[in-house]
Amino acid sequence: MSISSDDKKYIWHPFTQMKTAENPIPIVSGKGSLLIDEDDNSYIDAISSWWVNLHGHAHPYIAQKVNQQMGKLEHVMFAGFTHEPATTLCAKLSRHLPQNQRKFFFSGDGSSAVEIALKISIQYWKNKGIRRHRILALEGGYHGETFGAMSAGAKSIFSAPFENYLFEVDHLPFPSDEEATLSALKSQLEKKDVACFIFEPLVQGASGMRMYSSATLNKMIALCKQYNVLCVADEVMTGFGRTGTYFASNQLNIEPDIMCLSKSLSGGTLPLSLTTCSQNIYDSFLGDDLSTAFLHGHSFTGNPIGCAAAIASIELLEKEECQKQIKNITNRHRAFAMEIAKHPMVKNVRQSGTILAMDIRSEKRGYSSDIKQLLYQHFIADGVLLRPLGNVVYILPPYCITNDELNKVYNSIFEALKKVE
């Protein structure tokens, strides 16, 4: 099976509008960690297709459960109705989320989950009759592509065309200097008008897999709690085992008030997202006046097929075999990190569970670094899908990846460094 040249011309692909961009590779199938193109070339998906795929492509168990649900109920509006896949999914998730996360609001993608979290945070205070309108976020964060999510994220080439349309968010220094970050946070909180603090726990993804400690984040959340500020954990990327625990927030001593989940929620099978919150927050929206209700909804909210895929993915994640594989990837990464850190072209090797990242020494850093395309072309030619974030190379594989496949990924990075030199 191949894609005709006439059919290809209709698609507007992300990040490929530059005249120098290469044509997208037509992928016709996938199995396990591999993607196969129309010429029967295979690529090890070492970044889980933008961090969504947990158990490998075309997983038979997920496909079976999705097919079964298709034959029962494909969709029903979620206003005034509910269904078993949604309730079962929430019950399964509640066993792994922080204990205070008791209410679940469905949507379709990570950006929407963040928008919902921000809207809930702002309306929560309005419903209580308290003027708290400001939002705090971490410098360098990424929370999505919609306007609220872009506002909360770092100003970048992605948000620049819309700068005049974004609302104001105060950004704290990235917590590489704990004292400076806590001091800046305290100064903001003392104004007593902050509605919420949103953060990517332990790992900032799109800004270059920047990592910080749970101890520092605990202190930041504790300080927010002192001033009664809501804490929003954006776990769109870090959720479902990526950092070594089911959720990065499981490594904290203090529970966030709101959490955002997507990407791997459905095992990378279907678009699905959740915004979860505490009972206390949910109760503030209850009343006899419609004006206090959370009037937000999506056409495909709580889609049963997406829920069926998510249930199947969580069942696979809970299996001992998968948990062993997560530990294996973590250990293999740790050993490779010690080896690659000795290379003169590499610095700042860092790891959080199954996420491994390193900086390649380059005159130009950041997302627009020229080295990005050189590295990407090498990896693709070598049959490995690694998509550098500028001069940052990272590995974030599906849990089914084999030791031989990991070896190939590691060796491909060493070979790429020879070209950079």
Kinemage of the C-alpha trace (Angstrom):
@kinemage 1
@onewidth
@group {chain A} dominant
@subgroup {mainchain}
@vectorlist {calphas} color= white
{ca met a 1} P 0.000 0.000 0.000
{ca ser a 2} L 1.325 3.441 -0.880
{ca ile a 3} L 0.094 7.023 -0.785
{ca ser a 4} L -0.335 8.659 -4.180
{ca ser a 5} L 1.358 11.967 -4.903
{ca asp a 6} L -2.060 13.506 -5.592
{ca asp a 7} L -3.318 12.489 -2.151
{ca lys a 8} L -0.200 13.793 -0.401
{ca lys a 9} L -0.764 17.354 -1.591
{ca tyr a 10} L -3.820 17.909 0.626
{ca ile a 11} L -2.165 17.516 4.037
{ca trp a 12} L -0.815 20.455 6.032
{ca his a 13} L 1.811 18.798 8.226
{ca pro a 14} L 3.087 20.499 11.390
{ca phe a 15} L 6.625 21.928 11.270
{ca thr a 16} L 7.085 21.175 7.551
{ca gln a 17} L 6.129 24.502 5.968
{ca met a 18} L 9.709 25.653 5.413
{ca lys a 19} L 10.752 25.415 1.764
{ca thr a 20} L 13.806 23.412 2.820
{ca ala a 21} L 11.732 20.819 4.659
{ca glu a 22} L 11.873 17.268 3.372
{ca asn a 23} L 8.741 15.434 2.291
{ca pro a 24} L 7.042 13.493 5.108
{ca ile a 25} L 7.762 9.747 5.174
{ca pro a 26} L 4.611 7.718 4.366
{ca ile a 27} L 4.120 5.211 7.201
{ca val a 28} L 1.829 2.290 6.359
{ca ser a 29} L 2.013 0.113 9.476
{ca gly a 30} L 3.522 -0.347 12.904
{ca lys a 31} L 4.331 -3.252 15.165
{ca gly a 32} L 5.854 -3.059 18.615
{ca ser a 33} L 8.509 -0.348 18.652
{ca leu a 34} L 8.753 -0.278 14.857
{ca leu a 35} L 7.175 1.955 12.232
{ca ile a 36} L 7.233 0.675 8.623
{ca asp a 37} L 7.076 2.931 5.573
{ca glu a 38} L 5.718 2.244 2.093
{ca asp a 39} L 9.157 1.047 0.916
{ca asp a 40} L 9.282 -1.485 3.783
{ca asn a 41} L 11.931 0.478 5.687
{ca ser a 42} L 11.539 0.238 9.458
{ca tyr a 43} L 12.238 2.847 12.136
{ca ile a 44} L 12.586 2.298 15.886
{ca asp a 45} L 10.119 4.710 17.470
{ca ala a 46} L 12.433 5.844 20.270
{ca ile a 47} L 10.290 8.862 21.197
{ca ser a 48} L 6.928 7.051 21.327
{ca ser a 49} L 5.539 9.134 18.439
{ca trp a 50} L 5.676 12.391 20.402
{ca trp a 51} L 5.420 10.723 23.789
{ca val a 52} L 2.037 9.054 23.323
{ca asn a 53} L 2.730 5.366 22.653
{ca leu a 54} L 3.146 3.201 25.755
{ca his a 55} L 2.989 -0.435 24.669
{ca gly a 56} L 3.934 -0.445 20.994
{ca his a 57} L 2.095 0.154 17.766
{ca ala a 58} L -1.018 -1.801 16.762
{ca his a 59} L -1.074 -3.589 20.109
{ca pro a 60} L -3.442 -6.569 19.716
{ca tyr a 61} L -5.002 -6.307 23.185
{ca ile a 62} L -5.862 -2.613 22.816
{ca ala a 63} L -7.119 -3.246 19.265
{ca gln a 64} L -9.334 -6.067 20.547
{ca lys a 65} L -10.900 -3.906 23.269
{ca val a 66} L -11.428 -0.996 20.886
{ca asn a 67} L -13.075 -3.316 18.353
{ca gln a 68} L -15.368 -4.766 21.024
{ca gln a 69} L -16.443 -1.292 22.122
{ca met a 70} L -17.066 -0.236 18.493
{ca gly a 71} L -19.652 -2.995 18.272
{ca lys a 72} L -21.454 -1.834 21.437
{ca leu a 73} L -21.404 1.973 21.503
{ca glu a 74} L -19.237 4.315 19.464
{ca his a 75} L -20.320 7.581 21.111
{ca val a 76} L -23.017 9.287 23.121
{ca met a 77} L -23.160 12.887 24.297
{ca phe a 78} L -21.800 13.190 27.822
{ca ala a 79} L -24.335 15.813 28.925
{ca gly a 80} L -27.092 14.007 30.798
{ca phe a 81} L -25.644 10.585 29.962
{ca thr a 82} L -22.790 8.384 31.115
{ca his a 83} L -21.436 4.942 30.222
{ca glu a 84} L -19.459 2.066 31.680
{ca pro a 85} L -16.125 2.682 29.854
{ca ala a 86} L -15.901 6.191 31.346
{ca thr a 87} L -16.762 5.128 34.902
{ca thr a 88} L -14.445 2.115 34.753
{ca leu a 89} L -11.563 4.238 33.451
{ca cys a 90} L -11.943 6.787 36.252
{ca ala a 91} L -12.112 4.028 38.872
{ca lys a 92} L -8.921 2.423 37.519
{ca leu a 93} L -7.070 5.737 37.418
{ca ser a 94} L -8.121 6.654 40.953
{ca arg a 95} L -6.055 3.720 42.260
{ca his a 96} L -2.865 5.291 40.898
{ca leu a 97} L -3.463 9.032 41.133
{ca pro a 98} L -2.820 11.017 44.325
{ca gln a 99} L -5.639 10.199 46.740
{ca asn a 100} L -7.214 13.665 46.637
{ca gln a 101} L -7.982 13.445 42.910
{ca arg a 102} L -11.654 12.487 43.070
{ca lys a 103} L -13.389 14.135 40.091
{ca phe a 104} L -12.631 13.631 36.379
{ca phe a 105} L -13.460 15.969 33.500
{ca phe a 106} L -13.015 14.542 29.980
{ca ser a 107} L -11.757 16.294 26.853
{ca gly a 108} L -9.703 15.351 23.795
{ca asp a 109} L -6.082 16.536 24.029
{ca gly a 110} L -3.477 17.942 26.386
{ca ser a 111} L -4.055 21.582 25.450
{ca ser a 112} L -7.761 21.225 26.230
{ca ala a 113} L -6.989 19.554 29.565
{ca val a 114} L -4.813 22.553 30.488
{ca glu a 115} L -7.415 25.087 29.302
{ca ile a 116} L -9.977 23.352 31.499
{ca ala a 117} L -7.624 23.370 34.491
{ca leu a 118} L -6.994 27.107 34.119
{ca lys a 119} L -10.708 27.864 33.708
{ca ile a 120} L -11.561 25.749 36.757
{ca ser a 121} L -8.911 27.569 38.811
{ca ile a 122} L -10.202 31.009 37.863
{ca gln a 123} L -13.904 30.181 38.302
{ca tyr a 124} L -13.231 28.401 41.600
{ca trp a 125} L -12.278 31.711 43.193
{ca lys a 126} L -15.073 33.599 41.451
{ca asn a 127} L -17.601 31.115 42.827
{ca lys a 128} L -16.197 31.679 46.306
{ca gly a 129} L -16.515 35.454 45.899
{ca ile a 130} L -12.767 36.022 46.267
{ca arg a 131} L -10.782 38.105 43.771
{ca arg a 132} L -7.878 35.919 42.672
{ca his a 133} L -7.121 36.220 38.988
{ca arg a 134} L -3.375 35.806 38.403
{ca ile a 135} L -1.670 32.640 37.185
{ca leu a 136} L 1.889 31.584 38.000
{ca ala a 137} L 3.969 29.222 35.857
{ca leu a 138} L 7.579 28.148 35.498
{ca glu a 139} L 9.903 29.799 33.004
{ca gly a 140} L 10.513 27.484 30.042
{ca gly a 141} L 7.294 25.522 30.495
{ca tyr a 142} L 5.135 24.171 27.694
{ca his a 143} L 1.425 23.512 28.235
{ca gly a 144} L -0.068 23.306 24.743
{ca glu a 145} L -1.048 25.203 21.614
{ca thr a 146} L -4.400 26.797 22.498
{ca phe a 147} L -4.456 30.391 23.717
{ca gly a 148} L -4.686 29.747 27.447
{ca ala a 149} L -2.082 26.994 27.243
{ca met a 150} L 0.237 29.231 25.204
{ca ser a 151} L -0.210 32.011 27.768
{ca ala a 152} L 0.898 29.694 30.564
{ca gly a 153} L 3.852 28.422 28.548
{ca ala a 154} L 7.127 30.099 27.751
{ca lys a 155} L 7.184 32.790 25.100
{ca ser a 156} L 8.717 31.190 22.025
{ca ile a 157} L 8.759 31.030 18.254
{ca phe a 158} L 5.518 29.037 18.493
{ca ser a 159} L 3.573 31.703 20.380
{ca ala a 160} L 5.236 34.806 18.868
{ca pro a 161} L 2.606 35.464 16.146
{ca phe a 162} L -0.114 35.562 18.821
{ca glu a 163} L 1.731 37.523 21.498
{ca asn a 164} L -0.798 40.397 21.541
{ca tyr a 165} L -3.664 37.955 22.108
{ca leu a 166} L -2.257 36.048 25.095
{ca phe a 167} L -3.264 36.906 28.653
{ca glu a 168} L -0.660 37.803 31.233
{ca val a 169} L 0.968 35.017 33.236
{ca asp a 170} L 3.829 35.564 35.680
{ca his a 171} L 6.707 33.151 35.120
{ca leu a 172} L 9.016 32.043 37.915
{ca pro a 173} L 12.698 31.184 37.364
{ca phe a 174} L 13.301 27.545 36.477
{ca pro a 175} L 14.198 25.820 39.792
{ca ser a 176} L 17.843 25.087 38.961
{ca asp a 177} L 18.487 27.634 41.713
{ca glu a 178} L 16.041 26.568 44.414
{ca glu a 179} L 16.538 29.605 46.631
{ca ala a 180} L 15.944 32.061 43.772
{ca thr a 181} L 12.808 30.268 42.634
{ca leu a 182} L 11.323 30.030 46.121
{ca ser a 183} L 12.089 33.697 46.743
{ca ala a 184} L 10.384 34.735 43.503
{ca leu a 185} L 7.415 32.502 44.304
{ca lys a 186} L 7.016 33.965 47.784
{ca ser a 187} L 7.092 37.514 46.387
{ca gln a 188} L 4.270 36.677 43.985
{ca leu a 189} L 2.188 34.855 46.594
{ca glu a 190} L 2.410 37.759 49.046
{ca lys a 191} L 0.285 39.838 46.655
{ca lys a 192} L -2.592 37.489 47.586
{ca asp a 193} L -4.239 37.598 44.175
{ca val a 194} L -2.827 34.383 42.653
{ca ala a 195} L -5.442 31.855 41.514
{ca cys a 196} L -3.139 28.967 40.648
{ca phe a 197} L 0.390 27.769 39.994
{ca ile a 198} L 0.788 25.442 36.987
{ca phe a 199} L 3.869 23.293 36.411
{ca glu a 200} L 5.214 20.224 34.626
{ca pro a 201} L 6.303 18.036 37.553
{ca leu a 202} L 9.984 16.970 37.541
{ca val a 203} L 10.493 17.257 33.753
{ca gln a 204} L 9.790 20.123 31.367
{ca gly a 205} L 9.311 18.349 28.045
{ca ala a 206} L 9.269 20.631 25.015
{ca ser a 207} L 11.796 23.127 26.393
{ca gly a 208} L 14.493 20.450 26.279
{ca met a 209} L 13.663 17.767 28.854
{ca arg a 210} L 14.804 20.058 31.663
{ca met a 211} L 14.667 18.253 34.993
{ca tyr a 212} L 14.411 19.345 38.616
{ca ser a 213} L 14.000 17.590 41.939
{ca ser a 214} L 10.858 16.472 43.737
{ca ala a 215} L 12.303 18.027 46.919
{ca thr a 216} L 12.291 21.482 45.319
{ca leu a 217} L 8.801 21.026 43.887
{ca asn a 218} L 7.542 19.904 47.310
{ca lys a 219} L 8.782 23.189 48.779
{ca met a 220} L 7.094 25.193 46.026
{ca ile a 221} L 3.760 23.431 46.486
{ca ala a 222} L 4.012 23.766 50.293
{ca leu a 223} L 4.543 27.506 49.903
{ca cys a 224} L 1.516 27.755 47.611
{ca lys a 225} L -0.571 25.854 50.161
{ca gln a 226} L 0.425 28.379 52.839
{ca tyr a 227} L -1.179 31.095 50.712
{ca asn a 228} L -4.157 28.915 49.701
{ca val a 229} L -3.157 28.907 46.017
{ca leu a 230} L -4.310 26.036 43.786
{ca cys a 231} L -1.545 23.842 42.331
{ca val a 232} L -1.985 22.386 38.833
{ca ala a 233} L 0.246 19.480 37.786
{ca asp a 234} L 0.481 19.206 34.001
{ca glu a 235} L 1.227 15.477 33.633
{ca val a 236} L 0.393 15.300 29.935
{ca met a 237} L 3.945 14.122 29.175
{ca thr a 238} L 5.139 12.768 32.542
{ca gly a 239} L 2.163 10.517 33.277
{ca phe a 240} L 1.817 6.739 32.995
{ca gly a 241} L 5.226 5.576 34.136
{ca arg a 242} L 7.542 7.883 32.204
{ca thr a 243} L 9.386 9.130 35.305
{ca gly a 244} L 9.457 5.688 36.949
{ca thr a 245} L 6.208 6.008 38.915
{ca tyr a 246} L 2.664 5.964 37.533
{ca phe a 247} L 2.635 9.746 37.778
{ca ala a 248} L 5.425 12.175 38.589
{ca ser a 249} L 3.151 13.584 41.311
{ca asn a 250} L 3.376 10.213 43.098
{ca gln a 251} L 6.937 11.235 44.004
{ca leu a 252} L 5.703 14.309 45.899
{ca asn a 253} L 4.865 14.551 49.589
{ca ile a 254} L 2.115 17.097 48.899
{ca glu a 255} L -0.740 16.440 46.475
{ca pro a 256} L -1.582 18.877 43.666
{ca asp a 257} L -5.150 20.200 43.557
{ca ile a 258} L -5.658 19.668 39.819
{ca met a 259} L -3.963 17.363 37.295
{ca cys a 260} L -3.919 17.289 33.479
{ca leu a 261} L -3.610 13.943 31.671
{ca ser a 262} L -3.424 13.076 27.977
{ca lys a 263} L -0.862 11.684 25.460
{ca ser a 264} L -0.292 8.165 26.901
{ca leu a 265} L -3.717 8.084 28.561
{ca ser a 266} L -5.079 5.905 25.749
{ca gly a 267} L -1.764 4.138 25.180
{ca gly a 268} L -1.263 6.400 22.168
{ca thr a 269} L -4.252 4.869 20.381
{ca leu a 270} L -6.926 7.598 20.335
{ca pro a 271} L -7.190 11.282 21.295
{ca leu a 272} L -8.324 11.509 24.918
{ca ser a 273} L -7.587 13.708 27.917
{ca leu a 274} L -8.683 14.267 31.494
{ca thr a 275} L -8.551 17.111 33.966
{ca thr a 276} L -8.837 15.746 37.502
{ca cys a 277} L -9.389 17.667 40.732
{ca ser a 278} L -10.134 17.383 44.436
{ca gln a 279} L -13.633 17.049 45.868
{ca asn a 280} L -13.277 20.483 47.450
{ca ile a 281} L -12.803 22.152 44.071
{ca tyr a 282} L -15.696 20.236 42.526
{ca asp a 283} L -18.022 21.208 45.398
{ca ser a 284} L -17.425 24.924 44.723
{ca phe a 285} L -19.257 24.532 41.391
{ca leu a 286} L -22.366 22.948 42.924
{ca gly a 287} L -25.403 25.144 43.507
{ca asp a 288} L -28.860 26.202 42.410
{ca asp a 289} L -27.580 29.016 40.186
{ca leu a 290} L -26.373 28.055 36.704
{ca ser a 291} L -23.778 30.824 36.855
{ca thr a 292} L -21.682 28.795 39.316
{ca ala a 293} L -21.662 25.664 37.092
{ca phe a 294} L -18.651 24.828 34.946
{ca leu a 295} L -20.152 25.451 31.522
{ca his a 296} L -17.594 23.729 29.343
{ca gly a 297} L -17.938 20.761 27.011
{ca his a 298} L -16.638 19.075 23.881
{ca ser a 299} L -18.576 17.087 21.278
{ca phe a 300} L -16.517 13.951 21.897
{ca thr a 301} L -16.215 14.330 25.669
{ca gly a 302} L -15.870 10.911 27.333
{ca asn a 303} L -15.801 9.046 24.014
{ca pro a 304} L -16.418 5.350 24.830
{ca ile a 305} L -13.922 4.051 22.264
{ca gly a 306} L -11.154 6.261 23.633
{ca cys a 307} L -12.059 5.156 27.160
{ca ala a 308} L -11.912 1.486 26.106
{ca ala a 309} L -8.413 2.032 24.694
{ca ala a 310} L -7.338 3.774 27.910
{ca ile a 311} L -8.694 0.963 30.108
{ca ala a 312} L -6.812 -1.617 28.047
{ca ser a 313} L -3.620 0.456 28.204
{ca ile a 314} L -3.803 0.785 31.995
{ca glu a 315} L -4.416 -2.964 32.335
{ca leu a 316} L -1.243 -3.579 30.321
{ca leu a 317} L 0.654 -0.980 32.378
{ca glu a 318} L -0.356 -2.717 35.605
{ca lys a 319} L 1.047 -6.064 34.512
{ca glu a 320} L 4.262 -7.219 36.192
{ca glu a 321} L 5.874 -7.713 32.793
{ca cys a 322} L 5.400 -4.031 31.897
{ca gln a 323} L 6.638 -2.811 35.286
{ca lys a 324} L 9.766 -4.964 34.873
{ca gln a 325} L 10.326 -3.508 31.426
{ca ile a 326} L 10.069 0.052 32.788
{ca lys a 327} L 12.770 -0.816 35.323
{ca asn a 328} L 14.869 -2.430 32.599
{ca ile a 329} L 14.698 0.671 30.387
{ca thr a 330} L 15.546 2.846 33.388
{ca asn a 331} L 18.597 0.726 34.217
{ca arg a 332} L 19.744 0.526 30.592
{ca his a 333} L 19.447 4.313 30.289
{ca arg a 334} L 21.458 4.753 33.479
{ca ala a 335} L 24.303 2.623 32.151
{ca phe a 336} L 24.290 4.395 28.781
{ca ala a 337} L 24.206 7.797 30.494
{ca met a 338} L 27.440 7.012 32.339
{ca glu a 339} L 29.075 6.036 29.054
{ca ile a 340} L 27.831 8.899 26.868
{ca ala a 341} L 28.651 11.501 29.542
{ca lys a 342} L 32.351 10.874 28.851
{ca his a 343} L 32.008 12.040 25.244
{ca pro a 344} L 33.534 15.485 24.642
{ca met a 345} L 30.575 16.593 22.481
{ca val a 346} L 28.036 15.856 25.215
{ca lys a 347} L 27.147 17.684 28.417
{ca asn a 348} L 24.384 17.750 31.016
{ca val a 349} L 23.268 14.126 30.677
{ca arg a 350} L 20.111 13.704 32.744
{ca gln a 351} L 17.528 11.034 33.440
{ca ser a 352} L 14.130 10.630 35.026
{ca gly a 353} L 12.873 7.042 34.819
{ca thr a 354} L 12.544 6.056 31.152
{ca ile a 355} L 13.380 9.586 29.951
{ca leu a 356} L 17.029 10.194 29.059
{ca ala a 357} L 18.320 13.479 27.644
{ca met a 358} L 21.631 15.153 26.838
{ca asp a 359} L 22.867 18.421 25.359
{ca ile a 360} L 25.041 18.298 22.254
{ca arg a 361} L 27.688 21.005 22.322
{ca ser a 362} L 26.768 23.543 19.677
{ca glu a 363} L 27.270 27.252 19.058
{ca lys a 364} L 23.532 27.699 18.653
{ca arg a 365} L 21.281 26.220 21.297
{ca gly a 366} L 17.510 25.989 21.612
{ca tyr a 367} L 14.798 24.675 19.315
{ca ser a 368} L 16.084 26.478 16.214
{ca ser a 369} L 19.619 25.096 16.502
{ca asp a 370} L 21.022 24.109 13.089
{ca ile a 371} L 22.346 20.860 14.550
{ca lys a 372} L 18.806 19.549 14.958
{ca gln a 373} L 18.278 18.746 11.278
{ca leu a 374} L 21.711 17.162 10.865
{ca leu a 375} L 21.031 14.831 13.789
{ca tyr a 376} L 17.481 14.024 12.703
{ca gln a 377} L 18.550 13.116 9.163
{ca his a 378} L 21.268 10.823 10.531
{ca phe a 379} L 18.864 9.032 12.859
{ca ile a 380} L 16.205 8.525 10.161
{ca ala a 381} L 18.796 7.193 7.706
{ca asp a 382} L 19.893 4.799 10.453
{ca gly a 383} L 16.356 3.537 11.001
{ca val a 384} L 15.828 5.340 14.320
{ca leu a 385} L 13.151 7.920 15.106
{ca leu a 386} L 14.776 10.453 17.420
{ca arg a 387} L 13.574 14.034 17.028
{ca pro a 388} L 16.041 16.405 18.754
{ca leu a 389} L 14.730 19.461 20.581
{ca gly a 390} L 17.296 21.814 19.063
{ca asn a 391} L 20.633 20.600 20.374
{ca val a 392} L 18.959 18.303 22.922
{ca val a 393} L 18.813 14.608 22.071
{ca tyr a 394} L 16.407 12.589 24.187
{ca ile a 395} L 15.089 9.028 24.319
{ca leu a 396} L 11.548 8.306 25.512
{ca pro a 397} L 10.642 4.851 24.164
{ca pro a 398} L 7.538 2.654 24.341
{ca tyr a 399} L 7.869 0.083 27.104
{ca cys a 400} L 7.947 -2.843 24.672
{ca ile a 401} L 11.300 -1.776 23.198
{ca thr a 402} L 13.824 -4.642 23.211
{ca asn a 403} L 17.403 -4.573 24.455
{ca asp a 404} L 18.642 -5.011 20.884
{ca glu a 405} L 16.552 -2.038 19.775
{ca leu a 406} L 17.854 0.046 22.665
{ca asn a 407} L 21.402 -0.893 21.695
{ca lys a 408} L 20.748 0.310 18.162
{ca val a 409} L 19.386 3.614 19.454
{ca tyr a 410} L 22.398 4.116 21.738
{ca asn a 411} L 24.856 3.220 18.957
{ca ser a 412} L 23.100 5.561 16.537
{ca ile a 413} L 23.669 8.439 18.964
{ca phe a 414} L 27.386 7.619 19.166
{ca glu a 415} L 27.576 7.525 15.354
{ca ala a 416} L 25.731 10.852 15.130
{ca leu a 417} L 28.309 12.459 17.413
{ca lys a 418} L 31.042 11.493 14.956
{ca lys a 419} L 29.260 13.507 12.270
{ca val a 420} L 28.835 16.469 14.607
{ca glu a 421} L 32.552 16.407 15.411
